[in-house]
């Protein structure tokens, strides 16, 4: 399944993320590193031509950063409004907000957009906990 998901680089990285969450990625370390390296070298094309949501963008960013690739935080610029703030419409995307929150923890010094992403996602996720199911709120 891992090798079969390489047709779409974003879906491939999302599959790798699932392996990480399941705790079985260590079985496929060499394959994962090879696929991420291939995807990263063509990274300039990974988001071009397709609209990817906040969740997918955040997952791809986080997985690349977790594996030591220097993914640019500029991929989050499309989620900002003309004032440079994250769009308020993102608040309704709980999964996207959770993934943005996780991705923001992989920031390095000077990445202001990720500082803002952490503050934005933290604030809105806390306010959403009262509205969500108990499982998702946890």
N, CA, C and O atoms as CSV, one atom per row, in Angstrom:
chain,resi,resn,atom,element,x,y,z
A,1,UNK,N,N,0.829,-1.199,0.000
A,1,UNK,CA,C,0.000,0.000,0.000
A,1,UNK,C,C,0.868,1.256,0.000
A,1,UNK,O,O,0.529,2.258,-0.629
A,2,UNK,N,N,1.979,1.190,0.706
A,2,UNK,CA,C,2.881,2.333,0.762
A,2,UNK,C,C,3.444,2.636,-0.619
A,2,UNK,O,O,3.457,3.788,-1.052
A,3,UNK,N,N,3.895,1.630,-1.288
A,3,UNK,CA,C,4.461,1.835,-2.622
A,3,UNK,C,C,3.384,2.144,-3.643
A,3,UNK,O,O,3.661,2.800,-4.647
A,4,UNK,N,N,2.172,1.692,-3.414
A,4,UNK,CA,C,1.076,1.946,-4.336
A,4,UNK,C,C,0.520,3.349,-4.249
A,4,UNK,O,O,-0.231,3.773,-5.128
A,5,UNK,N,N,0.878,4.078,-3.201
A,5,UNK,CA,C,0.327,5.424,-3.016
A,5,UNK,C,C,1.213,6.517,-3.597
A,5,UNK,O,O,0.981,7.699,-3.344
A,6,UNK,N,N,2.223,6.140,-4.372
A,6,UNK,CA,C,3.178,7.144,-4.850
A,6,UNK,C,C,2.680,7.964,-6.031
A,6,UNK,O,O,3.322,8.943,-6.408
A,7,UNK,N,N,1.553,7.589,-6.621
A,7,UNK,CA,C,1.042,8.334,-7.783
A,7,UNK,C,C,0.714,9.778,-7.417
A,7,UNK,O,O,0.964,10.691,-8.203
A,8,UNK,N,N,0.163,9.984,-6.241
A,8,UNK,CA,C,-0.165,11.326,-5.759
A,8,UNK,C,C,0.720,11.614,-4.551
A,8,UNK,O,O,0.523,11.020,-3.491
A,9,UNK,N,N,1.694,12.519,-4.691
A,9,UNK,CA,C,2.639,12.770,-3.597
A,9,UNK,C,C,1.977,13.187,-2.283
A,9,UNK,O,O,2.435,12.792,-1.211
A,10,UNK,N,N,0.917,13.972,-2.352
A,10,UNK,CA,C,0.245,14.411,-1.121
A,10,UNK,C,C,-0.409,13.222,-0.436
A,10,UNK,O,O,-0.301,13.073,0.781
A,11,UNK,N,N,-1.080,12.381,-1.195
A,11,UNK,CA,C,-1.710,11.192,-0.615
A,11,UNK,C,C,-0.649,10.242,-0.067
A,11,UNK,O,O,-0.878,9.577,0.943
A,12,UNK,N,N,0.492,10.173,-0.715
A,12,UNK,CA,C,1.593,9.344,-0.246
A,12,UNK,C,C,2.084,9.816,1.117
A,12,UNK,O,O,2.295,9.003,2.017
A,13,UNK,N,N,2.265,11.109,1.272
A,13,UNK,CA,C,2.724,11.667,2.552
A,13,UNK,C,C,1.647,11.472,3.623
A,13,UNK,O,O,1.969,11.197,4.779
A,14,UNK,N,N,0.387,11.612,3.252
A,14,UNK,CA,C,-0.691,11.383,4.212
A,14,UNK,C,C,-0.731,9.923,4.656
A,14,UNK,O,O,-1.039,9.634,5.812
A,15,UNK,N,N,-0.425,9.013,3.754
A,15,UNK,CA,C,-0.355,7.600,4.121
A,15,UNK,C,C,0.805,7.355,5.085
A,15,UNK,O,O,0.670,6.601,6.048
A,16,UNK,N,N,1.932,7.992,4.823
A,16,UNK,CA,C,3.085,7.893,5.723
A,16,UNK,C,C,2.703,8.423,7.100
A,16,UNK,O,O,3.101,7.856,8.118
A,17,UNK,N,N,1.939,9.499,7.133
A,17,UNK,CA,C,1.475,10.055,8.398
A,17,UNK,C,C,0.623,9.037,9.159
A,17,UNK,O,O,0.733,8.924,10.380
A,18,UNK,N,N,-0.211,8.310,8.455
A,18,UNK,CA,C,-1.031,7.271,9.101
A,18,UNK,C,C,-0.151,6.180,9.690
A,18,UNK,O,O,-0.422,5.686,10.784
A,19,UNK,N,N,0.904,5.800,8.972
A,19,UNK,CA,C,1.831,4.802,9.493
A,19,UNK,C,C,2.523,5.311,10.761
A,19,UNK,O,O,2.751,4.551,11.702
A,20,UNK,N,N,2.852,6.603,10.773
A,20,UNK,CA,C,3.454,7.206,11.962
A,20,UNK,C,C,2.496,7.155,13.144
A,20,UNK,O,O,2.887,6.789,14.253
A,21,UNK,N,N,1.242,7.523,12.905
A,21,UNK,CA,C,0.256,7.526,13.984
A,21,UNK,C,C,-0.051,6.120,14.496
A,21,UNK,O,O,-0.338,5.941,15.680
A,22,UNK,N,N,0.007,5.140,13.626
A,22,UNK,CA,C,-0.240,3.761,14.041
A,22,UNK,C,C,0.958,3.150,14.773
A,22,UNK,O,O,0.834,2.110,15.419
A,23,UNK,N,N,2.098,3.793,14.669
A,23,UNK,CA,C,3.295,3.302,15.346
A,23,UNK,C,C,3.990,2.161,14.628
A,23,UNK,O,O,4.753,1.417,15.244
A,24,UNK,N,N,3.740,2.013,13.338
A,24,UNK,CA,C,4.367,0.928,12.576
A,24,UNK,C,C,5.341,1.438,11.521
A,24,UNK,O,O,5.855,0.652,10.724
A,25,UNK,N,N,5.598,2.721,11.505
A,25,UNK,CA,C,6.454,3.299,10.465
A,25,UNK,C,C,7.884,2.764,10.523
A,25,UNK,O,O,8.582,2.752,9.510
A,26,UNK,N,N,8.321,2.322,11.699
A,26,UNK,CA,C,9.685,1.826,11.815
A,26,UNK,C,C,9.921,0.581,10.941
A,26,UNK,O,O,11.065,0.268,10.611
A,27,UNK,N,N,8.874,-0.107,10.578
A,27,UNK,CA,C,8.999,-1.266,9.685
A,27,UNK,C,C,9.338,-0.849,8.255
A,27,UNK,O,O,9.839,-1.653,7.469
A,28,UNK,N,N,9.064,0.397,7.929
A,28,UNK,CA,C,9.194,0.867,6.548
A,28,UNK,C,C,10.118,2.073,6.427
A,28,UNK,O,O,10.003,2.842,5.473
A,29,UNK,N,N,11.023,2.248,7.369
A,29,UNK,CA,C,11.856,3.455,7.417
A,29,UNK,C,C,12.575,3.738,6.096
A,29,UNK,O,O,12.553,4.871,5.616
A,30,UNK,N,N,13.203,2.738,5.511
A,30,UNK,CA,C,13.953,2.968,4.261
A,30,UNK,C,C,13.024,3.397,3.132
A,30,UNK,O,O,13.324,4.336,2.394
A,31,UNK,N,N,11.888,2.701,3.000
A,31,UNK,CA,C,10.923,3.058,1.957
A,31,UNK,C,C,10.366,4.455,2.177
A,31,UNK,O,O,10.215,5.226,1.228
A,32,UNK,N,N,10.060,4.781,3.424
A,32,UNK,CA,C,9.512,6.105,3.742
A,32,UNK,C,C,10.520,7.187,3.410
A,32,UNK,O,O,10.174,8.182,2.774
A,33,UNK,N,N,11.751,7.007,3.828
A,33,UNK,CA,C,12.778,8.016,3.555
A,33,UNK,C,C,12.992,8.198,2.048
A,33,UNK,O,O,13.142,9.321,1.568
A,34,UNK,N,N,13.004,7.096,1.315
A,34,UNK,CA,C,13.179,7.187,-0.144
A,34,UNK,C,C,12.018,7.925,-0.798
A,34,UNK,O,O,12.223,8.769,-1.671
A,35,UNK,N,N,10.814,7.610,-0.380
A,35,UNK,CA,C,9.650,8.260,-0.967
A,35,UNK,C,C,9.585,9.733,-0.594
A,35,UNK,O,O,9.250,10.572,-1.431
A,36,UNK,N,N,9.899,10.050,0.643
A,36,UNK,CA,C,9.890,11.461,1.045
A,36,UNK,C,C,10.968,12.235,0.305
A,36,UNK,O,O,10.754,13.384,-0.083
A,37,UNK,N,N,12.108,11.622,0.109
A,37,UNK,CA,C,13.181,12.290,-0.628
A,37,UNK,C,C,12.749,12.567,-2.070
A,37,UNK,O,O,12.991,13.649,-2.604
A,38,UNK,N,N,12.116,11.587,-2.682
A,38,UNK,CA,C,11.619,11.765,-4.046
A,38,UNK,C,C,10.551,12.855,-4.090
A,38,UNK,O,O,10.579,13.723,-4.963
A,39,UNK,N,N,9.608,12.805,-3.143
A,39,UNK,CA,C,8.552,13.819,-3.090
A,39,UNK,C,C,9.108,15.199,-2.802
A,39,UNK,O,O,8.636,16.190,-3.359
A,40,UNK,N,N,10.107,15.272,-1.937
A,40,UNK,CA,C,10.649,16.575,-1.561
A,40,UNK,C,C,11.428,17.208,-2.702
A,40,UNK,O,O,11.384,18.426,-2.875
A,41,UNK,N,N,12.136,16.409,-3.480
A,41,UNK,CA,C,12.900,16.979,-4.592
A,41,UNK,C,C,11.968,17.562,-5.650
A,41,UNK,O,O,12.347,18.472,-6.387
A,42,UNK,N,N,10.756,17.037,-5.720
A,42,UNK,CA,C,9.769,17.607,-6.632
A,42,UNK,C,C,8.735,18.420,-5.860
A,42,UNK,O,O,7.605,18.601,-6.314
A,43,UNK,N,N,9.133,18.901,-4.698
A,43,UNK,CA,C,8.222,19.605,-3.789
A,43,UNK,C,C,7.608,20.854,-4.403
A,43,UNK,O,O,6.475,21.210,-4.078
A,44,UNK,N,N,8.342,21.523,-5.285
A,44,UNK,CA,C,7.789,22.735,-5.888
A,44,UNK,C,C,6.523,22.423,-6.676
A,44,UNK,O,O,5.708,23.311,-6.924
A,45,UNK,N,N,6.359,21.166,-7.069
A,45,UNK,CA,C,5.165,20.762,-7.809
A,45,UNK,C,C,4.093,20.135,-6.914
A,45,UNK,O,O,2.972,19.895,-7.363
A,46,UNK,N,N,4.431,19.873,-5.668
A,46,UNK,CA,C,3.525,19.101,-4.823
A,46,UNK,C,C,2.195,19.815,-4.582
A,46,UNK,O,O,1.157,19.165,-4.452
A,47,UNK,N,N,2.220,21.135,-4.522
A,47,UNK,CA,C,0.987,21.873,-4.281
A,47,UNK,C,C,0.520,22.669,-5.496
A,47,UNK,O,O,-0.552,23.273,-5.458
A,48,UNK,N,N,1.295,22.679,-6.560
A,48,UNK,CA,C,0.909,23.475,-7.720
A,48,UNK,C,C,-0.229,22.804,-8.485
A,48,UNK,O,O,-0.271,21.581,-8.621
A,49,UNK,N,N,-1.123,23.606,-8.966
A,49,UNK,CA,C,-2.201,23.108,-9.797
A,49,UNK,C,C,-3.357,22.487,-9.044
A,49,UNK,O,O,-4.423,22.272,-9.623
A,50,UNK,N,N,-3.174,22.197,-7.778
A,50,UNK,CA,C,-4.237,21.585,-6.994
A,50,UNK,C,C,-4.460,22.413,-5.742
A,50,UNK,O,O,-3.525,22.949,-5.146
A,51,UNK,N,N,-5.718,22.501,-5.367
A,51,UNK,CA,C,-6.020,23.182,-4.120
A,51,UNK,C,C,-6.018,22.137,-3.008
A,51,UNK,O,O,-6.810,21.195,-3.019
A,52,UNK,N,N,-5.139,22.317,-2.078
A,52,UNK,CA,C,-5.092,21.411,-0.931
A,52,UNK,C,C,-5.580,22.158,0.295
A,52,UNK,O,O,-5.248,23.324,0.506
A,53,UNK,N,N,-6.362,21.475,1.087
A,53,UNK,CA,C,-6.938,22.087,2.270
A,53,UNK,C,C,-5.898,22.250,3.368
A,53,UNK,O,O,-4.754,21.815,3.237
A,54,UNK,N,N,-6.316,22.880,4.440
A,54,UNK,CA,C,-5.432,23.155,5.566
A,54,UNK,C,C,-4.896,21.869,6.163
A,54,UNK,O,O,-3.719,21.784,6.513
A,55,UNK,N,N,-5.741,20.883,6.277
A,55,UNK,CA,C,-5.330,19.616,6.876
A,55,UNK,C,C,-4.225,18.947,6.060
A,55,UNK,O,O,-3.193,18.567,6.613
A,56,UNK,N,N,-4.429,18.801,4.765
A,56,UNK,CA,C,-3.428,18.157,3.899
A,56,UNK,C,C,-2.118,18.931,3.888
A,56,UNK,O,O,-1.042,18.341,3.972
A,57,UNK,N,N,-2.209,20.234,3.787
A,57,UNK,CA,C,-1.014,21.067,3.764
A,57,UNK,C,C,-0.242,20.929,5.071
A,57,UNK,O,O,0.984,20.816,5.066
A,58,UNK,N,N,-0.954,20.937,6.178
A,58,UNK,CA,C,-0.311,20.828,7.489
A,58,UNK,C,C,0.338,19.464,7.685
A,58,UNK,O,O,1.436,19.364,8.235
A,59,UNK,N,N,-0.342,18.414,7.235
A,59,UNK,CA,C,0.217,17.067,7.365
A,59,UNK,C,C,1.496,16.944,6.551
A,59,UNK,O,O,2.504,16.444,7.049
A,60,UNK,N,N,1.462,17.395,5.310
A,60,UNK,CA,C,2.649,17.312,4.448
A,60,UNK,C,C,3.802,18.101,5.080
A,60,UNK,O,O,4.931,17.615,5.145
A,61,UNK,N,N,3.511,19.308,5.538
A,61,UNK,CA,C,4.532,20.132,6.174
A,61,UNK,C,C,5.128,19.409,7.380
A,61,UNK,O,O,6.349,19.334,7.520
A,62,UNK,N,N,4.270,18.879,8.249
A,62,UNK,CA,C,4.728,18.232,9.479
A,62,UNK,C,C,5.554,16.983,9.193
A,62,UNK,O,O,6.603,16.786,9.808
A,63,UNK,N,N,5.104,16.146,8.281
A,63,UNK,CA,C,5.830,14.908,7.986
A,63,UNK,C,C,7.208,15.224,7.407
A,63,UNK,O,O,8.202,14.620,7.810
A,64,UNK,N,N,7.270,16.163,6.467
A,64,UNK,CA,C,8.575,16.532,5.919
A,64,UNK,C,C,9.491,17.069,7.014
A,64,UNK,O,O,10.657,16.683,7.091
A,65,UNK,N,N,8.982,17.940,7.845
A,65,UNK,CA,C,9.810,18.495,8.914
A,65,UNK,C,C,10.238,17.410,9.915
A,65,UNK,O,O,11.372,17.423,10.394
A,66,UNK,N,N,9.342,16.485,10.228
A,66,UNK,CA,C,9.683,15.409,11.162
A,66,UNK,C,C,10.836,14.559,10.640
A,66,UNK,O,O,11.645,14.051,11.416
A,67,UNK,N,N,10.901,14.412,9.353
A,67,UNK,CA,C,11.964,13.612,8.754
A,67,UNK,C,C,13.181,14.454,8.359
A,67,UNK,O,O,14.067,13.970,7.655
A,68,UNK,N,N,13.226,15.692,8.803
A,68,UNK,CA,C,14.411,16.516,8.620
A,68,UNK,C,C,14.483,17.311,7.330
A,68,UNK,O,O,15.514,17.915,7.036
A,69,UNK,N,N,13.407,17.323,6.555
A,69,UNK,CA,C,13.391,18.119,5.329
A,69,UNK,C,C,13.012,19.551,5.670
A,69,UNK,O,O,12.142,19.782,6.510
A,70,UNK,N,N,13.643,20.488,5.040
A,70,UNK,CA,C,13.404,21.906,5.323
A,70,UNK,C,C,12.263,22.441,4.453
A,70,UNK,O,O,12.477,23.225,3.528
A,71,UNK,N,N,11.068,22.003,4.771
A,71,UNK,CA,C,9.863,22.437,4.061
A,71,UNK,C,C,9.600,23.893,4.404
A,71,UNK,O,O,9.636,24.272,5.575
A,72,UNK,N,N,9.340,24.694,3.415
A,72,UNK,CA,C,9.093,26.121,3.621
A,72,UNK,C,C,7.732,26.346,4.266
A,72,UNK,O,O,6.744,25.713,3.892
A,73,UNK,N,N,7.690,27.240,5.225
A,73,UNK,CA,C,6.427,27.575,5.879
A,73,UNK,C,C,5.560,28.473,4.988
A,73,UNK,O,O,4.433,28.806,5.354
A,74,UNK,N,N,6.077,28.860,3.835
A,74,UNK,CA,C,5.309,29.680,2.896
A,74,UNK,C,C,4.081,28.950,2.359
A,74,UNK,O,O,3.186,29.580,1.797
A,75,UNK,N,N,4.029,27.617,2.528
A,75,UNK,CA,C,2.863,26.871,2.061
A,75,UNK,C,C,1.592,27.289,2.794
A,75,UNK,O,O,0.485,27.010,2.333
A,76,UNK,N,N,1.752,27.959,3.936
A,76,UNK,CA,C,0.597,28.398,4.718
A,76,UNK,C,C,0.106,29.798,4.336
A,76,UNK,O,O,-0.922,30.254,4.836
A,77,UNK,N,N,0.828,30.469,3.463
A,77,UNK,CA,C,0.432,31.825,3.059
A,77,UNK,C,C,-0.941,31.858,2.402
A,77,UNK,O,O,-1.655,32.854,2.526
A,78,UNK,N,N,-1.322,30.804,1.714
A,78,UNK,CA,C,-2.615,30.806,1.024
A,78,UNK,C,C,-3.793,30.762,1.997
A,78,UNK,O,O,-4.942,30.938,1.591
A,79,UNK,N,N,-3.511,30.530,3.268
A,79,UNK,CA,C,-4.572,30.488,4.280
A,79,UNK,C,C,-4.688,31.804,5.051
A,79,UNK,O,O,-5.425,31.901,6.032
A,80,UNK,N,N,-3.951,32.807,4.593
A,80,UNK,CA,C,-4.004,34.119,5.244
A,80,UNK,C,C,-4.848,35.073,4.417
A,80,UNK,O,O,-4.948,34.940,3.198
A,81,UNK,N,N,-5.455,36.039,5.100
A,81,UNK,CA,C,-6.239,37.052,4.399
A,81,UNK,C,C,-5.343,38.220,4.009
A,81,UNK,O,O,-4.128,38.163,4.200
A,82,UNK,N,N,-5.933,39.274,3.466
A,82,UNK,CA,C,-5.140,40.420,2.985
A,82,UNK,C,C,-4.455,41.171,4.124
A,82,UNK,O,O,-3.498,41.909,3.893
A,83,UNK,N,N,-4.943,40.985,5.360
A,83,UNK,CA,C,-4.328,41.630,6.522
A,83,UNK,C,C,-3.182,40.809,7.095
A,83,UNK,O,O,-2.535,41.230,8.054
A,84,UNK,N,N,-2.925,39.636,6.513
A,84,UNK,CA,C,-1.841,38.793,7.002
A,84,UNK,C,C,-2.236,37.886,8.151
A,84,UNK,O,O,-1.379,37.246,8.760
A,85,UNK,N,N,-3.520,37.825,8.453
A,85,UNK,CA,C,-4.009,36.963,9.528
A,85,UNK,C,C,-4.617,35.711,8.900
A,85,UNK,O,O,-5.025,35.714,7.738
A,86,UNK,N,N,-4.667,34.654,9.687
A,86,UNK,CA,C,-5.309,33.446,9.183
A,86,UNK,C,C,-6.794,33.702,8.994
A,86,UNK,O,O,-7.432,34.379,9.799
A,87,UNK,N,N,-7.331,33.151,7.920
A,87,UNK,CA,C,-8.734,33.370,7.573
A,87,UNK,C,C,-9.660,32.793,8.646
A,87,UNK,O,O,-9.443,31.691,9.151
A,88,UNK,N,N,-10.678,33.552,8.974
A,88,UNK,CA,C,-11.634,33.114,9.985
A,88,UNK,C,C,-12.429,31.888,9.536
A,88,UNK,O,O,-12.949,31.150,10.373
A,89,UNK,N,N,-12.528,31.666,8.241
A,89,UNK,CA,C,-13.272,30.505,7.739
A,89,UNK,C,C,-12.590,29.188,8.115
A,89,UNK,O,O,-13.223,28.133,8.072
A,90,UNK,N,N,-11.324,29.238,8.478
A,90,UNK,CA,C,-10.592,28.033,8.857
A,90,UNK,C,C,-11.059,27.475,10.194
A,90,UNK,O,O,-10.836,26.302,10.494
A,91,UNK,N,N,-11.700,28.304,10.988
A,91,UNK,CA,C,-12.105,27.905,12.336
A,91,UNK,C,C,-13.048,26.706,12.307
A,91,UNK,O,O,-13.028,25.883,13.222
A,92,UNK,N,N,-13.857,26.601,11.285
A,92,UNK,CA,C,-14.821,25.504,11.191
A,92,UNK,C,C,-14.177,24.174,10.800
A,92,UNK,O,O,-14.806,23.125,10.936
A,93,UNK,N,N,-12.951,24.201,10.324
A,93,UNK,CA,C,-12.234,22.997,9.912
A,93,UNK,C,C,-11.427,22.465,11.098
A,93,UNK,O,O,-10.250,22.791,11.258
A,94,UNK,N,N,-12.075,21.644,11.925
A,94,UNK,CA,C,-11.453,21.187,13.160
A,94,UNK,C,C,-10.227,20.327,12.872
A,94,UNK,O,O,-9.187,20.512,13.504
A,95,UNK,N,N,-10.328,19.407,11.946
A,95,UNK,CA,C,-9.166,18.563,11.606
A,95,UNK,C,C,-8.017,19.408,11.077
A,95,UNK,O,O,-6.858,19.194,11.433
A,96,UNK,N,N,-8.346,20.360,10.231
A,96,UNK,CA,C,-7.319,21.245,9.708
A,96,UNK,C,C,-6.650,22.045,10.812
A,96,UNK,O,O,-5.434,22.236,10.806
A,97,UNK,N,N,-7.450,22.508,11.755
A,97,UNK,CA,C,-6.903,23.277,12.885
A,97,UNK,C,C,-6.002,22.398,13.762
A,97,UNK,O,O,-4.948,22.845,14.215
A,98,UNK,N,N,-6.416,21.159,13.998
A,98,UNK,CA,C,-5.582,20.240,14.778
A,98,UNK,C,C,-4.262,19.968,14.075
A,98,UNK,O,O,-3.207,19.947,14.710
A,99,UNK,N,N,-4.317,19.758,12.765
A,99,UNK,CA,C,-3.088,19.502,12.020
A,99,UNK,C,C,-2.208,20.736,11.932
A,99,UNK,O,O,-0.983,20.623,11.958
A,100,UNK,N,N,-2.808,21.906,11.830
A,100,UNK,CA,C,-2.040,23.150,11.845
A,100,UNK,C,C,-1.350,23.330,13.198
A,100,UNK,O,O,-0.187,23.726,13.267
A,101,UNK,N,N,-2.076,23.036,14.258
A,101,UNK,CA,C,-1.532,23.117,15.617
A,101,UNK,C,C,-0.291,22.226,15.743
A,101,UNK,O,O,0.742,22.666,16.248
A,102,UNK,N,N,-0.395,20.976,15.284
A,102,UNK,CA,C,0.741,20.055,15.351
A,102,UNK,C,C,1.896,20.526,14.473
A,102,UNK,O,O,3.056,20.446,14.878
A,103,UNK,N,N,1.590,21.008,13.297
A,103,UNK,CA,C,2.635,21.469,12.375
A,103,UNK,C,C,3.381,22.678,12.932
A,103,UNK,O,O,4.587,22.818,12.728
A,104,UNK,N,N,2.667,23.539,13.627
A,104,UNK,CA,C,3.277,24.764,14.152
A,104,UNK,C,C,4.366,24.468,15.181
A,104,UNK,O,O,5.245,25.300,15.404
A,105,UNK,N,N,4.318,23.311,15.800
A,105,UNK,CA,C,5.350,22.954,16.773
A,105,UNK,C,C,6.677,22.572,16.123
A,105,UNK,O,O,7.672,22.369,16.820
A,106,UNK,N,N,6.698,22.475,14.821
A,106,UNK,CA,C,7.939,22.166,14.116
A,106,UNK,C,C,8.549,23.418,13.498
A,106,UNK,O,O,9.290,23.342,12.518
A,107,UNK,N,N,8.232,24.553,14.072
A,107,UNK,CA,C,8.763,25.821,13.578
A,107,UNK,C,C,10.196,26.009,14.082
A,107,UNK,O,O,10.619,25.404,15.067
A,108,UNK,N,N,10.911,26.856,13.380
A,108,UNK,CA,C,12.235,27.263,13.814
A,108,UNK,C,C,12.200,28.772,14.051
A,108,UNK,O,O,11.263,29.458,13.642
A,109,UNK,N,N,13.215,29.260,14.702
A,109,UNK,CA,C,13.275,30.686,15.033
A,109,UNK,C,C,13.127,31.535,13.772
A,109,UNK,O,O,13.785,31.295,12.760
A,110,UNK,N,N,12.254,32.525,13.859
A,110,UNK,CA,C,12.061,33.459,12.758
A,110,UNK,C,C,10.916,33.119,11.828
A,110,UNK,O,O,10.654,33.861,10.882
A,111,UNK,N,N,10.236,32.031,12.070
A,111,UNK,CA,C,9.099,31.669,11.224
A,111,UNK,C,C,7.820,32.231,11.852
A,111,UNK,O,O,7.071,31.536,12.539
A,112,UNK,N,N,7.609,33.511,11.583
A,112,UNK,CA,C,6.489,34.232,12.194
A,112,UNK,C,C,5.134,33.635,11.831
A,112,UNK,O,O,4.218,33.630,12.654
A,113,UNK,N,N,5.000,33.136,10.612
A,113,UNK,CA,C,3.711,32.585,10.201
A,113,UNK,C,C,3.342,31.379,11.069
A,113,UNK,O,O,2.166,31.158,11.357
A,114,UNK,N,N,4.342,30.604,11.483
A,114,UNK,CA,C,4.051,29.454,12.336
A,114,UNK,C,C,3.800,29.874,13.779
A,114,UNK,O,O,3.058,29.208,14.502
A,115,UNK,N,N,4.407,30.959,14.192
A,115,UNK,CA,C,4.088,31.518,15.521
A,115,UNK,C,C,2.623,31.950,15.550
A,115,UNK,O,O,1.892,31.677,16.502
A,116,UNK,N,N,2.216,32.629,14.479
A,116,UNK,CA,C,0.820,33.056,14.375
A,116,UNK,C,C,-0.112,31.862,14.244
A,116,UNK,O,O,-1.219,31.874,14.782
A,117,UNK,N,N,0.327,30.837,13.537
A,117,UNK,CA,C,-0.485,29.631,13.362
A,117,UNK,C,C,-0.718,28.936,14.698
A,117,UNK,O,O,-1.819,28.458,14.972
A,118,UNK,N,N,0.312,28.882,15.520
A,118,UNK,CA,C,0.168,28.262,16.836
A,118,UNK,C,C,-0.806,29.039,17.703
A,118,UNK,O,O,-1.678,28.451,18.342
A,119,UNK,N,N,-0.664,30.347,17.730
A,119,UNK,CA,C,-1.567,31.184,18.530
A,119,UNK,C,C,-2.999,31.073,18.015
A,119,UNK,O,O,-3.934,30.927,18.803
A,120,UNK,N,N,-3.173,31.141,16.710
A,120,UNK,CA,C,-4.489,31.073,16.080
A,120,UNK,C,C,-5.160,29.729,16.370
A,120,UNK,O,O,-6.312,29.686,16.802
A,121,UNK,N,N,-4.439,28.643,16.131
A,121,UNK,CA,C,-5.037,27.318,16.310
A,121,UNK,C,C,-5.300,27.023,17.781
A,121,UNK,O,O,-6.323,26.425,18.112
A,122,UNK,N,N,-4.409,27.424,18.658
A,122,UNK,CA,C,-4.613,27.194,20.092
A,122,UNK,C,C,-5.857,27.917,20.580
A,122,UNK,O,O,-6.704,27.330,21.252
A,123,UNK,N,N,-5.960,29.182,20.240
A,123,UNK,CA,C,-7.108,29.983,20.677
A,123,UNK,C,C,-8.430,29.370,20.205
A,123,UNK,O,O,-9.369,29.219,20.987
A,124,UNK,N,N,-8.489,29.029,18.946
A,124,UNK,CA,C,-9.756,28.556,18.387
A,124,UNK,C,C,-10.062,27.106,18.752
A,124,UNK,O,O,-11.230,26.738,18.878
A,125,UNK,N,N,-9.047,26.291,18.921
A,125,UNK,CA,C,-9.304,24.914,19.354
A,125,UNK,C,C,-9.826,24.888,20.787
A,125,UNK,O,O,-10.703,24.090,21.119
A,126,UNK,N,N,-9.289,25.759,21.631
A,126,UNK,CA,C,-9.797,25.834,23.011
A,126,UNK,C,C,-11.261,26.260,23.032
A,126,UNK,O,O,-12.055,25.733,23.812
A,127,UNK,N,N,-11.613,27.204,22.183
A,127,UNK,CA,C,-12.998,27.662,22.167
A,127,UNK,C,C,-13.932,26.610,21.563
A,127,UNK,O,O,-15.124,26.592,21.868
A,128,UNK,N,N,-13.397,25.740,20.711
A,128,UNK,CA,C,-14.213,24.710,20.069
A,128,UNK,C,C,-14.478,23.503,20.971
A,128,UNK,O,O,-15.414,22.747,20.715
A,129,UNK,N,N,-13.682,23.309,22.009
A,129,UNK,CA,C,-13.815,22.100,22.819
A,129,UNK,C,C,-15.203,21.965,23.444
A,129,UNK,O,O,-15.666,20.852,23.693
A,130,UNK,N,N,-15.853,23.068,23.693
A,130,UNK,CA,C,-17.194,23.023,24.288
A,130,UNK,C,C,-18.253,22.577,23.285
A,130,UNK,O,O,-19.326,22.116,23.674
A,131,UNK,N,N,-17.951,22.713,21.993
A,131,UNK,CA,C,-18.921,22.419,20.941
A,131,UNK,C,C,-18.735,21.030,20.330
A,131,UNK,O,O,-19.613,20.561,19.606
A,132,UNK,N,N,-17.614,20.366,20.604
A,132,UNK,CA,C,-17.272,19.114,19.945
A,132,UNK,C,C,-17.711,17.907,20.760
A,132,UNK,O,O,-18.058,18.017,21.936
A,133,UNK,N,N,-17.686,16.766,20.108
A,133,UNK,CA,C,-17.935,15.520,20.830
A,133,UNK,C,C,-16.794,15.312,21.837
A,133,UNK,O,O,-15.695,15.838,21.660
A,134,UNK,N,N,-17.064,14.558,22.869
A,134,UNK,CA,C,-16.083,14.344,23.929
A,134,UNK,C,C,-14.788,13.749,23.376
A,134,UNK,O,O,-13.694,14.150,23.773
A,135,UNK,N,N,-14.920,12.793,22.460
A,135,UNK,CA,C,-13.743,12.136,21.877
A,135,UNK,C,C,-12.862,13.139,21.126
A,135,UNK,O,O,-11.650,13.180,21.338
A,136,UNK,N,N,-13.461,13.935,20.262
A,136,UNK,CA,C,-12.703,14.887,19.477
A,136,UNK,C,C,-12.165,16.025,20.353
A,136,UNK,O,O,-11.073,16.537,20.104
A,137,UNK,N,N,-12.913,16.409,21.354
A,137,UNK,CA,C,-12.468,17.478,22.256
A,137,UNK,C,C,-11.198,17.077,23.001
A,137,UNK,O,O,-10.318,17.907,23.229
A,138,UNK,N,N,-11.107,15.811,23.375
A,138,UNK,CA,C,-9.881,15.334,24.048
A,138,UNK,C,C,-8.701,15.429,23.121
A,138,UNK,O,O,-7.585,15.077,23.503
